[in-house]
């Protein structure tokens, strides 16, 4: 023992250092041998079978088996930070419908994954770290036979497509240009059907996919701990992407591999023990990344999760970017205003607070106020008109009769197709309101009265101002019904005690089927959706010029000549209502909403998870872009630029599209 206050001699210090060096060197050799024998993901999955069974029981009790790698609020901030970053996937993800053989489908899928990962890492490197400097990453495929790296295109050309098992984002290494495991930033596994993999269903495919992902994660972490690459050994987390031709999910594995027992005679049991006891695993829900057309849904939750995982991987190598995600997200509103000023979209003058555009308009009130009269009469039933009934109308100038030919109903309010008595071949729309005395007993009567009064006022104002649009209904006549018998009105503005006296009526043209009818009969496809969006925007733009907002855009209010007739979802604008209408008409699910709070909650969830953009993206890329544009304006004081979208939509309307002509002379 050493005397108190003394110090160890030089020989004892060298002895301790030598033993530590031998111990460290011995573990390093064991880890290398461990890694050399750790080559089969199926064996690791079998070693984790009991653990997967415990997770299944936990999932059955409604307790999440895994945490999620990212919170929704973090993805929303990242989405704002990515504003202005251009991603363009050149090689589309194939669909089985368009592929001639399964081999061609799989080959194109691997090329699409490589292109997607390259676009992702290149776009974020240039946006966050170095716009002009060379990108220090590349993308390579991985052979499952020897766990070596190659390009997918080269493997396909050499007939070795079946040997590809994964695609990785790699750090460029001049000493090892073919790539090494410690140079992997992120790895992606291409599977057949990620969407069906769940613990609650068939457990075997799920366990196989997760076991394979964990196998690669352990190999990457262990390789980093043994390497001297530019990726710090302290980077104790790795992201693995599980992808198919449409969907994807992110798996994150984090843990200290120094606590892994490197018994190279029992490698899979040691790895399974480390995964269960010393690692933290997070798995994201399955979300769509590519739409049915093969285009990546940049900005949707699925793609955002993959991009955010890649962003974190780059951060492990390059450190934090010069501008943090939080700072960029906080500047979202100011960037939006600056961009609008640069593009000279609308009047850029602001008020004293610097918040809102100055809008000085003289707007005629939309609701006609009727003088209150003390009329005592019994409550009558709503007016019910039958085919063959002739109604006579009077306005300030003339009287005219209309015969009802057809009774229609949009589920709430009846309306009619009628023709003038003197011109039976001319079909017109007839909207009959409710008698003013019936406004109190029933909400339906009040709504019917309001709709007819408001439409009459709006169309009259537009006619007086000389505003017209071929996509808006044309006012033919508006006035009151002339009831049979003598009328005993107390004044010119009053009503007598007859149940029809004072009932407002409106006659418009043209006549057509509603979008609701087309949806029910399955005749509302992508071409109809694009044309509908274009024509409605044109009508709304004309109405906005008169200071008029529609306020009730839905399938029942749009006619198939696409004339806009006259918000259930608490929309902030007509454009937002139009997006909801397109979403519903193309098969989107809108639940029954029995309260304003429920509608606002559905609205918030649908936009934040980008469910509406995903659905419209399956129909047309331009409709998805329009929904993204409307989403970007929600909650801001900026007006919508209808003109640019009318032009973009017009380019996608196919009048007579005979396909692309190809010169075959050569």
Wavefront OBJ file of the C-alpha trace (Angstrom):
o trace
v 0.000 0.000 0.000
v 1.112 3.549 -0.582
v 1.929 5.755 2.405
v -0.548 8.592 3.073
v 0.186 11.614 0.900
v 2.483 9.642 -1.409
v 2.095 9.076 -5.144
v 2.359 5.970 -7.344
v 5.678 5.357 -8.994
v 6.188 5.478 -12.739
v 6.165 1.708 -13.086
v 2.669 1.324 -11.578
v 1.241 4.069 -13.838
v 2.645 2.391 -16.950
v 1.205 -0.939 -15.767
v -2.339 0.450 -15.423
v -2.143 2.201 -18.789
v -0.869 -1.000 -20.407
v -3.734 -3.074 -18.963
v -6.292 -0.451 -20.116
v -4.801 -0.447 -23.603
v -4.848 -4.226 -23.776
v -8.472 -4.274 -22.547
v -9.540 -1.647 -25.113
v -7.654 -3.375 -27.888
v -9.171 -6.710 -26.923
v -12.730 -5.350 -27.025
v -12.034 -3.735 -30.385
v -10.873 -7.058 -31.805
v -13.926 -8.795 -30.326
v -16.234 -6.202 -31.841
v -14.636 -6.630 -35.268
v -15.115 -10.376 -35.059
v -18.648 -9.849 -33.760
v -19.429 -7.631 -36.734
v -17.900 -10.133 -39.168
v -20.262 -12.860 -37.894
v -23.310 -10.642 -37.559
v -24.648 -11.073 -41.113
v -28.155 -12.604 -40.997
v -31.207 -10.470 -40.173
v -33.549 -13.502 -40.071
v -31.599 -15.067 -37.200
v -31.770 -11.817 -35.225
v -35.526 -11.645 -35.844
v -35.908 -15.199 -34.501
v -33.962 -14.214 -31.376
v -36.412 -11.343 -30.813
v -39.534 -13.516 -31.186
v -40.439 -13.510 -27.466
v -39.929 -9.748 -27.313
v -42.235 -9.208 -30.291
v -44.871 -11.366 -28.584
v -44.709 -9.160 -25.472
v -45.116 -6.096 -27.653
v -48.161 -7.668 -29.302
v -49.820 -8.182 -25.912
v -48.971 -4.602 -24.951
v -50.472 -3.319 -28.193
v -53.652 -5.364 -27.592
v -54.180 -3.462 -24.325
v -54.285 -0.166 -26.316
v -50.862 0.845 -24.996
v -48.488 2.029 -27.778
v -45.668 -0.475 -28.207
v -43.271 2.223 -29.481
v -42.875 5.961 -29.146
v -42.923 8.169 -32.253
v -39.608 9.681 -33.416
v -41.093 13.143 -34.069
v -43.929 15.157 -32.571
v -46.443 16.763 -34.914
v -45.511 20.281 -33.786
v -41.860 19.615 -34.727
v -42.907 18.461 -38.190
v -45.026 21.607 -38.634
v -42.080 23.826 -37.699
v -39.853 21.895 -40.089
v -42.456 22.339 -42.826
v -42.347 26.129 -42.317
v -38.540 26.035 -42.293
v -38.539 24.207 -45.656
v -40.578 26.960 -47.307
v -38.924 27.845 -50.572
v -36.785 24.679 -50.723
v -37.348 23.073 -54.106
v -37.559 19.273 -54.222
v -38.032 17.554 -57.561
v -38.079 13.775 -57.871
v -37.194 13.041 -61.488
v -37.799 9.289 -61.496
v -41.374 8.527 -60.547
v -42.223 5.735 -58.155
v -43.919 3.084 -60.311
v -47.367 1.631 -59.845
v -48.182 -2.017 -60.477
v -50.912 -0.877 -62.875
v -48.399 0.616 -65.319
v -45.518 -1.858 -64.966
v -45.257 -4.610 -67.580
v -43.521 -7.107 -65.283
v -42.822 -7.329 -61.568
v -39.108 -7.123 -62.349
v -39.550 -3.835 -64.198
v -41.628 -2.540 -61.305
v -38.970 -3.430 -58.733
v -36.128 -2.034 -60.835
v -37.841 1.317 -61.308
v -38.758 1.370 -57.600
v -35.097 1.092 -56.557
v -34.162 3.861 -58.991
v -36.999 6.009 -57.633
v -35.830 5.469 -54.035
v -32.266 6.447 -54.984
v -33.557 9.549 -56.760
v -35.813 10.454 -53.811
v -32.992 10.161 -51.243
v -30.548 12.076 -53.467
v -33.071 14.890 -53.993
v -33.800 15.045 -50.260
v -30.216 15.226 -49.030
v -29.103 17.582 -51.815
v -32.000 19.990 -51.287
v -31.499 20.221 -47.517
v -27.703 20.448 -47.695
v -27.923 23.403 -50.071
v -30.762 25.050 -48.134
v -29.387 24.743 -44.600
v -25.630 24.256 -44.784
v -23.879 25.183 -48.025
v -25.600 26.560 -51.080
v -22.495 26.760 -53.245
v -20.151 24.141 -51.763
v -19.942 20.543 -52.990
v -22.280 18.015 -51.398
v -20.297 15.493 -49.296
v -22.886 12.728 -49.718
v -23.959 10.217 -52.318
v -26.554 7.446 -52.560
v -25.713 3.766 -53.030
v -27.491 0.414 -53.007
v -26.600 -2.549 -50.784
v -26.202 -6.231 -51.771
v -27.667 -8.701 -49.279
v -25.285 -11.474 -50.346
v -22.016 -9.804 -49.293
v -23.277 -6.551 -47.656
v -21.273 -4.496 -50.173
v -22.354 -1.252 -51.805
v -23.109 -0.419 -55.433
v -25.321 1.777 -57.590
v -28.812 0.400 -58.284
v -28.455 1.220 -61.982
v -25.248 -0.816 -62.167
v -26.812 -3.748 -60.334
v -29.797 -3.732 -62.702
v -27.501 -3.602 -65.742
v -25.509 -6.582 -64.389
v -28.644 -8.619 -63.759
v -28.205 -8.533 -59.977
v -31.442 -6.763 -59.103
v -32.536 -9.630 -56.855
v -29.481 -9.127 -54.664
v -30.355 -5.530 -53.754
v -31.778 -5.224 -50.253
v -31.419 -1.559 -49.235
v -30.448 1.959 -50.309
v -28.265 4.235 -48.186
v -27.168 7.857 -47.992
v -23.382 7.623 -47.679
v -20.622 10.012 -46.672
v -18.020 10.392 -49.428
v -14.777 8.682 -48.450
v -11.775 9.210 -50.722
v -9.900 6.302 -49.080
v -12.814 3.908 -49.671
v -14.725 5.109 -52.744
v -16.898 1.975 -52.781
v -18.247 2.833 -49.319
v -18.000 1.389 -45.842
v -20.628 0.736 -43.206
v -19.393 3.481 -40.911
v -20.036 6.008 -43.709
v -23.823 5.379 -43.711
v -25.908 8.372 -42.655
v -29.306 6.803 -43.279
v -30.554 3.548 -44.794
v -33.846 2.743 -46.558
v -35.405 -0.713 -46.984
v -37.800 -1.219 -49.893
v -40.673 -3.567 -48.999
v -43.774 -4.702 -50.852
v -46.607 -3.482 -48.612
v -45.649 -1.301 -45.651
v -49.229 -0.158 -45.143
v -50.387 -3.623 -44.058
v -47.607 -4.152 -41.496
v -48.952 -3.823 -37.951
v -48.686 -5.658 -34.660
v -52.470 -5.865 -34.455
v -52.752 -7.833 -37.701
v -50.513 -10.568 -39.082
v -47.502 -10.324 -36.775
v -45.024 -12.257 -38.889
v -44.493 -9.698 -41.727
v -44.296 -6.854 -39.201
v -41.717 -8.657 -37.051
v -39.697 -9.591 -40.135
v -39.553 -5.988 -41.401
v -38.791 -4.457 -37.975
v -36.236 -7.198 -37.220
v -34.422 -6.483 -40.488
v -34.433 -2.732 -39.753
v -32.999 -3.363 -36.269
v -30.323 -5.615 -37.772
v -29.062 -2.812 -40.029
v -29.295 -0.268 -37.213
v -27.069 -2.398 -34.928
v -24.528 -2.947 -37.726
v -24.335 0.791 -38.457
v -23.937 1.798 -34.800
v -21.318 -0.876 -34.149
v -19.400 0.063 -37.314
v -19.351 3.725 -36.263
v -17.937 2.806 -32.852
v -15.039 0.984 -34.536
v -14.308 3.578 -37.218
v -12.304 6.763 -37.454
v -14.626 8.382 -40.003
v -15.945 11.932 -39.968
v -19.200 10.807 -38.352
v -18.559 11.131 -34.598
v -18.526 7.871 -32.670
v -20.737 9.610 -30.134
v -23.559 9.589 -32.714
v -25.464 6.877 -30.939
v -28.652 7.047 -33.012
v -29.528 5.890 -36.494
v -32.601 6.231 -38.716
v -33.915 3.389 -40.896
v -36.626 4.056 -43.507
v -39.183 1.390 -44.404
v -40.691 2.181 -47.821
v -42.932 0.688 -50.477
v -44.240 2.130 -53.743
v -46.629 4.526 -51.934
v -46.137 4.530 -48.171
v -43.330 4.752 -45.662
v -42.427 4.907 -41.996
v -39.354 5.958 -40.014
v -37.632 3.802 -37.386
v -35.150 5.392 -34.982
v -32.759 3.315 -32.857
v -30.746 5.030 -30.138
v -28.387 3.506 -27.578
v -24.809 3.110 -26.346
v -23.227 0.181 -28.197
v -20.411 0.115 -25.630
v -22.917 -1.730 -23.456
v -23.263 -4.427 -26.116
v -21.622 -7.658 -24.993
v -19.425 -8.630 -27.934
v -19.480 -12.396 -27.488
v -18.678 -13.461 -31.046
v -19.737 -17.017 -30.249
v -23.284 -15.847 -29.517
v -23.731 -12.714 -31.643
v -27.494 -12.730 -32.256
v -28.492 -13.345 -28.629
v -26.130 -10.564 -27.504
v -27.594 -8.179 -30.093
v -31.166 -9.119 -29.092
v -30.338 -8.493 -25.412
v -28.881 -5.061 -26.221
v -31.953 -4.114 -28.287
v -34.353 -5.104 -25.513
v -32.442 -3.660 -22.536
v -30.155 -0.844 -23.695
v -31.760 0.753 -26.747
v -34.637 3.148 -27.303
v -36.743 2.444 -30.373
v -39.255 4.838 -31.941
v -41.424 4.031 -34.962
v -43.595 6.505 -36.860
v -47.070 5.678 -38.198
v -47.383 4.611 -41.814
v -48.074 7.620 -44.055
v -48.203 8.165 -47.796
v -45.070 9.500 -49.493
v -45.849 8.965 -53.199
v -49.245 9.500 -54.796
v -50.804 7.196 -57.367
v -49.098 9.105 -60.162
v -45.683 8.312 -58.673
v -44.895 11.875 -57.591
v -43.573 12.521 -54.097
v -46.012 14.410 -51.866
v -43.435 16.928 -50.657
v -44.797 18.680 -47.586
v -47.158 15.887 -46.528
v -46.650 14.118 -43.202
v -45.118 10.991 -44.741
v -42.505 12.852 -46.766
v -41.889 15.334 -43.929
v -41.018 12.501 -41.537
v -38.468 11.114 -43.988
v -37.023 14.576 -44.670
v -36.779 15.373 -40.961
v -34.993 12.057 -40.338
v -32.530 12.902 -43.108
v -32.102 16.404 -41.645
v -31.161 14.902 -38.266
v -28.719 12.517 -39.958
v -26.955 15.417 -41.698
v -26.829 17.264 -38.367
v -24.890 14.329 -36.861
v -22.180 14.857 -39.467
v -22.230 18.614 -40.161
v -23.534 20.004 -36.882
v -26.413 22.425 -36.541
v -27.201 24.585 -39.594
v -26.474 28.304 -39.646
v -30.204 29.035 -39.210
v -32.132 26.823 -36.817
v -35.497 25.287 -37.684
v -37.174 27.284 -34.911
v -35.848 30.608 -36.242
v -36.893 29.836 -39.813
v -40.349 28.698 -38.699
v -40.797 31.897 -36.659
v -40.042 33.984 -39.783
v -42.706 32.227 -41.849
v -45.205 35.116 -41.882
v -42.619 37.783 -42.694
v -41.194 35.684 -45.542
v -44.676 35.227 -46.964
v -45.317 38.970 -46.934
v -41.909 39.726 -48.446
v -42.498 37.236 -51.242
v -45.841 38.776 -52.058
v -44.275 42.248 -52.180
v -41.539 40.994 -54.516
v -44.103 39.458 -56.848
v -46.342 42.531 -56.568
v -49.396 40.511 -55.631
v -52.109 43.039 -54.832
v -51.913 46.339 -52.999
v -48.902 46.268 -50.681
v -49.819 49.297 -48.620
v -50.343 48.518 -44.944
v -52.034 50.305 -42.113
v -50.350 51.899 -39.126
v -49.833 48.560 -37.391
v -48.207 47.048 -40.453
v -50.645 44.145 -40.540
v -53.456 44.521 -43.042
v -53.929 45.794 -46.567
v -55.908 48.950 -46.971
v -59.164 47.980 -48.625
v -61.614 50.771 -49.246
v -64.691 49.487 -50.986
v -68.229 50.631 -51.216
v -70.185 47.433 -50.731
v -73.924 47.325 -51.044
v -75.524 45.359 -48.197
v -76.293 41.795 -49.296
v -79.486 41.313 -47.266
v -82.656 43.149 -48.099
v -84.287 44.354 -44.883
v -88.044 43.988 -44.921
v -90.201 46.369 -42.974
v -91.773 44.755 -39.973
v -95.526 44.613 -40.049
v -97.770 43.457 -37.265
v -99.432 40.646 -39.178
v -101.342 38.073 -37.184
v -101.848 34.806 -39.018
v -101.618 31.143 -38.276
v -98.411 29.278 -39.071
v -98.658 27.582 -42.424
v -96.678 24.631 -43.777
v -93.819 25.216 -46.189
v -94.900 25.804 -49.747
v -95.158 22.524 -51.650
v -95.415 22.862 -55.417
v -96.070 20.044 -57.884
v -95.287 19.411 -61.525
v -97.737 21.309 -63.714
v -98.299 24.170 -61.248
v -98.245 27.623 -62.841
v -96.814 30.458 -60.741
v -97.279 34.104 -61.632
v -94.610 36.606 -60.650
v -94.618 40.355 -60.488
v -91.765 42.793 -60.168
v -91.732 46.559 -60.507
v -92.259 46.406 -64.274
v -94.191 43.347 -65.384
v -95.991 40.109 -64.559
v -94.978 36.738 -65.930
v -96.079 33.110 -65.534
v -93.890 29.995 -65.152
v -94.979 26.348 -65.308
v -93.109 23.840 -63.121
v -91.733 20.881 -65.144
v -89.564 19.123 -62.549
v -89.137 19.219 -58.757
v -85.597 18.782 -57.441
v -84.160 18.607 -53.937
v -80.587 18.931 -52.700
v -81.399 17.208 -49.410
v -82.366 20.431 -47.635
v -84.024 22.935 -49.960
v -86.351 22.171 -52.910
v -85.904 23.953 -56.218
v -87.602 23.627 -59.555
v -87.057 23.490 -63.293
v -89.708 25.589 -65.003
v -90.418 27.251 -68.322
v -92.174 30.520 -69.200
v -95.811 30.106 -70.160
v -95.196 31.883 -73.467
v -91.985 29.907 -74.204
v -92.395 26.269 -73.025
v -89.122 25.119 -74.598
v -86.929 27.427 -72.492
v -85.883 25.633 -69.264
v -84.981 27.797 -66.267
v -84.200 27.336 -62.590
v -86.939 28.477 -60.209
v -86.127 29.143 -56.540
v -89.113 29.792 -54.267
v -88.567 31.274 -50.815
v -90.737 31.120 -47.719
v -93.439 33.483 -46.583
v -92.061 36.018 -44.049
v -94.525 34.782 -41.418
v -92.926 31.330 -41.510
v -89.438 32.466 -40.498
v -89.982 31.866 -36.801
v -91.493 28.323 -36.726
v -88.812 26.494 -38.733
v -85.137 27.070 -39.507
v -85.571 25.422 -42.912
v -88.077 28.104 -43.914
v -85.765 30.857 -42.720
v -82.858 29.428 -44.682
v -85.009 29.101 -47.795
v -86.162 32.713 -47.509
v -82.595 33.938 -46.907
v -81.136 32.021 -49.845
v -83.629 33.416 -52.344
v -83.400 36.971 -50.960
v -79.608 36.933 -50.889
v -79.219 35.486 -54.386
v -81.659 38.035 -55.756
v -79.770 40.897 -54.149
v -76.339 39.620 -55.215
v -77.311 39.014 -58.850
v -79.105 42.369 -59.009
v -76.056 44.228 -57.672
v -73.771 42.500 -60.182
v -76.167 43.280 -63.025
v -76.319 46.938 -62.006
v -72.519 47.149 -61.901
v -72.182 45.498 -65.302
v -70.313 42.503 -63.922
v -70.877 39.219 -65.710
v -69.209 35.863 -66.007
v -70.233 32.856 -68.054
v -69.686 30.704 -64.970
v -72.199 32.658 -62.862
v -75.989 32.215 -63.083
v -77.855 34.824 -65.085
v -80.733 36.674 -63.448
v -83.903 36.269 -65.518
v -86.473 37.618 -63.090
v -87.054 38.133 -59.380
v -90.106 39.281 -57.517
v -93.103 38.055 -55.528
v -95.715 35.423 -56.230
v -99.122 36.682 -57.353
v -101.596 34.530 -55.444
v -105.099 33.658 -56.713
v -107.980 35.875 -55.678
v -108.046 39.457 -54.511
v -105.061 40.767 -52.542
v -105.805 42.945 -49.513
v -102.388 44.377 -48.785
v -102.436 47.228 -46.282
v -99.601 48.980 -48.154
v -97.390 48.498 -51.179
v -94.684 46.966 -49.031
v -96.937 44.850 -46.849
v -98.645 41.461 -47.233
v -102.173 40.267 -46.910
v -103.285 37.185 -45.015
v -102.981 34.807 -47.979
v -100.226 32.141 -47.378
v -98.508 32.941 -50.706
v -98.605 36.719 -50.465
v -95.123 38.236 -50.293
v -93.295 34.957 -51.006
v -90.025 35.816 -52.819
v -89.142 33.997 -56.015
v -86.046 33.962 -58.239
v -85.634 32.748 -61.834
v -82.123 32.047 -63.187
v -80.414 30.297 -66.075
v -78.812 28.038 -67.215
v -80.152 24.652 -66.115
v -77.938 21.629 -65.403
v -77.104 18.805 -63.029
v -75.460 19.493 -59.699
v -72.027 18.201 -58.775
v -73.732 16.192 -56.024
v -75.657 14.297 -58.728
v -72.463 13.645 -60.682
v -70.715 12.319 -57.549
v -73.618 9.973 -56.776
v -73.596 8.618 -60.344
v -69.788 8.222 -60.396
v -69.295 10.759 -63.209
v -67.054 13.236 -61.340
v -63.468 12.360 -62.283
v -60.165 14.216 -62.416
v -61.004 16.180 -65.582
v -64.322 17.304 -64.100
v -62.589 18.279 -60.832
v -60.000 20.453 -62.623
v -62.642 22.122 -64.811
v -64.865 22.674 -61.761
v -62.017 24.311 -59.845
v -61.168 26.566 -62.804
v -64.746 27.665 -63.480
v -65.610 28.239 -59.826
v -62.489 30.339 -59.310
v -63.459 32.450 -62.323
v -66.942 32.988 -60.881
v -65.610 33.756 -57.391
v -63.098 36.227 -58.810
v -65.876 38.114 -60.606
v -68.033 38.135 -57.477
v -65.107 39.348 -55.351
v -64.704 42.325 -57.676
v -68.149 43.460 -56.449
v -67.218 42.811 -52.829
v -69.365 39.670 -52.678
v -68.437 36.440 -50.942
v -70.338 33.267 -51.729
v -70.169 31.649 -48.281
v -71.815 28.283 -49.048
v -69.835 26.380 -51.659
v -70.811 22.719 -51.714
v -71.663 20.062 -54.331
v -75.392 20.867 -54.198
v -74.737 24.515 -55.107
v -72.654 23.962 -58.257
v -74.373 23.158 -61.529
v -72.788 21.002 -64.211
v -72.666 23.815 -66.706
v -70.648 24.892 -63.694
v -72.732 27.905 -62.884
v -72.328 28.902 -59.262
v -75.739 29.199 -57.578
v -75.747 30.716 -54.507
v -70.131 27.088 -44.392
v -70.748 24.170 -43.002
v -67.057 23.586 -42.287
v -66.296 26.987 -40.767
v -64.172 27.923 -43.752
v -62.248 31.158 -43.765
v -62.851 31.923 -47.451
v -64.688 30.831 -50.567
v -61.444 29.324 -51.870
v -61.184 27.132 -48.766
v -64.818 26.070 -49.213
v -64.015 25.202 -52.827
v -61.160 22.958 -51.642
v -63.537 21.170 -49.246
v -66.066 20.694 -52.025
v -63.421 19.192 -54.340
v -62.134 16.966 -51.522
v -65.615 15.612 -50.815
v -66.601 15.265 -54.479
v -63.485 13.232 -55.302
v -64.134 10.690 -52.556
v -62.757 12.382 -49.445
v -64.375 11.529 -46.139
v -66.051 14.364 -44.232
v -67.673 13.179 -40.999
v -71.012 14.315 -39.649
v -70.253 17.552 -37.813
v -72.828 18.500 -35.199
v -71.069 21.498 -33.651
v -68.820 24.416 -34.526
v -66.144 23.027 -32.200
v -66.205 19.675 -33.995
v -65.963 21.369 -37.397
v -63.011 23.488 -36.299
v -61.250 20.441 -34.841
v -61.741 18.450 -38.053
v -60.519 21.432 -40.069
v -57.364 21.785 -37.945
v -56.515 18.058 -38.061
v -57.148 17.726 -41.805
v -54.904 20.654 -42.768
v -52.139 19.885 -40.247
v -51.929 16.235 -41.376
v -52.350 17.320 -45.034
v -55.124 14.762 -45.620
v -56.886 17.078 -48.067
v -53.750 17.689 -50.150
v -52.997 13.953 -50.259
v -56.460 13.129 -51.589
v -56.440 15.864 -54.235
v -52.872 14.864 -55.170
v -54.211 11.460 -56.226
v -56.514 13.236 -58.681
v -54.236 15.937 -60.062
v -50.985 17.640 -59.131
v -52.432 21.074 -59.935
v -55.370 20.550 -57.525
v -52.941 19.568 -54.771
v -50.861 22.677 -55.494
v -54.017 24.812 -55.336
v -54.912 23.310 -51.930
v -51.363 24.015 -50.698
v -51.718 27.634 -51.847
v -55.050 28.060 -50.061
v -53.553 26.507 -46.915
v -50.669 28.984 -47.003
v -53.127 31.916 -46.989
v -55.259 30.680 -44.076
v -54.799 32.873 -41.055
v -53.104 35.660 -43.041
v -54.532 39.002 -44.219
v -53.420 38.435 -47.812
v -56.044 38.194 -50.595
v -56.072 35.337 -53.051
v -54.655 35.817 -56.534
v -57.330 34.051 -58.591
v -55.926 35.046 -61.969
v -52.752 32.983 -61.815
v -54.661 29.860 -60.731
v -57.306 30.299 -63.402
v -54.501 30.330 -66.000
v -52.786 27.269 -64.469
v -56.037 25.294 -64.290
v -56.963 26.265 -67.862
v -53.725 24.635 -69.081
v -54.831 21.346 -67.485
v -58.325 21.265 -68.995
v -58.403 18.764 -71.842
v -60.916 19.708 -74.464
v -59.887 17.081 -77.001
v -56.665 15.454 -75.907
v -55.511 12.920 -78.472
v -52.260 12.233 -76.687
v -48.733 13.226 -77.503
v -47.728 12.872 -81.141
v -44.508 10.946 -81.671
v -42.422 11.147 -84.806
v -41.820 7.539 -85.917
v -40.216 8.377 -89.249
v -36.758 7.556 -87.908
l 1 2 3 4 5 6 7 8 9 10 11 12 13 14 15 16 17 18 19 20 21 22 23 24 25 26 27 28 29 30 31 32 33 34 35 36 37 38 39 40 41 42 43 44 45 46 47 48 49 50 51 52 53 54 55 56 57 58 59 60 61 62 63 64 65 66 67 68 69 70 71 72 73 74 75 76 77 78 79 80 81 82 83 84 85 86 87 88 89 90 91 92 93 94 95 96 97 98 99 100 101 102 103 104 105 106 107 108 109 110 111 112 113 114 115 116 117 118 119 120 121 122 123 124 125 126 127 128 129 130 131 132 133 134 135 136 137 138 139 140 141 142 143 144 145 146 147 148 149 150 151 152 153 154 155 156 157 158 159 160 161 162 163 164 165 166 167 168 169 170 171 172 173 174 175 176 177 178 179 180 181 182 183 184 185 186 187 188 189 190 191 192 193 194 195 196 197 198 199 200 201 202 203 204 205 206 207 208 209 210 211 212 213 214 215 216 217 218 219 220 221 222 223 224 225 226 227 228 229 230 231 232 233 234 235 236 237 238 239 240 241 242 243 244 245 246 247 248 249 250 251 252 253 254 255 256 257 258 259 260 261 262 263 264 265 266 267 268 269 270 271 272 273 274 275 276 277 278 279 280 281 282 283 284 285 286 287 288 289 290 291 292 293 294 295 296 297 298 299 300 301 302 303 304 305 306 307 308 309 310 311 312 313 314 315 316 317 318 319 320 321 322 323 324 325 326 327 328 329 330 331 332 333 334 335 336 337 338 339 340 341 342 343 344 345 346 347 348 349 350 351 352 353 354 355 356 357 358 359 360 361 362 363 364 365 366 367 368 369 370 371 372 373 374 375 376 377 378 379 380 381 382 383 384 385 386 387 388 389 390 391 392 393 394 395 396 397 398 399 400 401 402 403 404 405 406 407 408 409 410 411 412 413 414 415 416 417 418 419 420 421 422 423 424 425 426 427 428 429 430 431 432 433 434 435 436 437 438 439 440 441 442 443 444 445 446 447 448 449 450 451 452 453 454 455 456 457 458 459 460 461 462 463 464 465 466 467 468 469 470 471 472 473 474 475 476 477 478 479 480 481 482 483 484 485 486 487 488 489 490 491 492 493 494 495 496 497 498 499 500 501 502 503 504 505 506 507 508 509 510 511 512 513 514 515 516 517 518 519 520 521 522 523 524 525 526 527 528 529 530 531 532 533 534 535 536 537 538 539 540 541 542 543 544 545 546 547 548 549 550 551 552 553 554 555 556 557 558 559 560 561 562 563 564 565 566
l 567 568 569 570 571 572 573 574 575 576 577 578 579 580 581 582 583 584 585 586 587 588 589 590 591 592 593 594 595 596 597 598 599 600 601 602 603 604 605 606 607 608 609 610 611 612 613 614 615 616 617 618 619 620 621 622 623 624 625 626 627 628 629 630 631 632 633 634 635 636 637 638 639 640 641 642 643 644 645 646 647 648 649 650 651 652 653 654 655 656 657 658 659 660 661 662 663 664 665 666
